[in-house]
Amino acid sequence: MSSIKAWVSAFRLRTLPLALSSIIMGSFLAANDGSFKLLICLLAILTTIFLQILSNLANDYGDSQNGADSVFRKGPQRAVQSGKISPETMKKGMYLFGSLSLFSGVILLVNAISFSSLGTFGFFLILGILSIVAAIKYTAGKNPYGYAGLGDISVFLFFGLVGVGGCYYLHTHTLDYKILLPAFACGFFSAAVLNINNIRDIESDKLAGKYSIPVRLGKGKAKIYHWFLLIGGFGSAFTYILLNENHSVGKWLFLLSFPLILITGIKVTKENESEKIDPQLKLMALSTLAFVILFGLGLLMS
């Protein structure tokens, strides 16, 4: 039982709502255009869950190997760091979920695109492989890009543009430039979650040579950067609605998520102790999911 608990903890299930937000957003946008396919949505969700768990296991392994998971870290204790899972066993878990991600992704592409368009199939296959590599290389291996402060860019791209735009295309087989705005919103809010994590870990990351954005900017400027991400997310959503020809009241339903996200911004700005900043991670992730659901329901109601 203790081994099972260690693996479940290493999976970091609380990160799944954020990971699924881009898939749900892309599916809502496709449904708004009359092209929603339940099987594609379910397979995309399954693939994303496998990818997110892979990323979490790789982070657990990589941070323990590269020094970020030390006695100075303020976040929850990791499985490899605590000795509950050995590095070798964690690597096997990474191989397993990397394989599951690839297998599930191929099944998704076969059902969404089939082999009728080899060029498109190949493009999405490469994109899927890059997603797997990005999940691993964030903190694991030599020269992990998360230690160079590039995690925010990766999260913005994969949790925003790739997640929303890719899912939308798999449903519709078309791309509309307007969906970039909801994709930007998901990317900004997802980067905000990562920023909270990095503000919390700023001291231990600095000691480990992990040059995240907060380490590079300092805590004060990182909090200003946090507001930039929040404003960017809501600004993108506002712009999408304003550019839409249908201005029904229902499309503003997403504003109900504004107080939740505003609370995270205020508390992150106010608090300096890592233990008090940590709860905002979960709140920001759930607030992002709430934003996506309200945004999508607003589209369908109008």
Secondary structure by P-SEA (a helix, b strand, c coil): caaaaaaaaaaccccccccaaaaaaaaaaaaaaccccaaaaaaaaaaaaaaaaaaaaaaaaaaaaaccccccccccccccccccccaaaaaaaaaaaaaaaaaaaaaaaaaacccccaaaaaaaaaaaaaaaaaaaaccccccccccccaaaaaaaacccaaaaaaaaaaacccccccaaaaaaaaaaaaaaaaaaaaaaaaaaaaaaccccccccccaaaaaaaaaaaaaaaaaaaaaaaaacccccccccccccaaaaaaaaaaaaacccccccaaaaaaaaaaaaaaaaaaaaaaaaac
